[in-house]
Amino acid sequence: MREPSLLPVFGKLGVKAPVATVVAPASSAGVALRLREFLAAHGGMVLKLSVIAWTVLILAAVFFMIQG
């Protein structure tokens, strides 16, 4: 485990809280678990961004078909 630096950094009076790092296995099950946790926390935002991305892609495709 890596120890945080003792140099004054952002925080109250230059004291930084220690950061715990956990080494996760590089398996597909670990990736799926992290993705599931991320979607559980940010699912609404991901849905909105994906709808916006699809709308922009469709509008761009229509624009280029009309221009061509």
Steps between C-alpha positions, in 0.01 A plus 500: 500500500631842406540758777370852427754779484549718806537818296243774564222451248135591469302462817455656841827659613694307238409159647381242255297199605671167423373334186435129514577322175362158428648284229217336309545186293522564127231250411187560298288427809669787684440733208135398481458556874654848481285585197188383683589715803566800277168460320316459829644830619486697174241316289276800438787715379630220275155455347464873429847523347441195281169645372677828419783314323257294287302813410816681390612199294165472325486873427857490365416204276192679363703817444770317303244309294328825404834660410608200288 
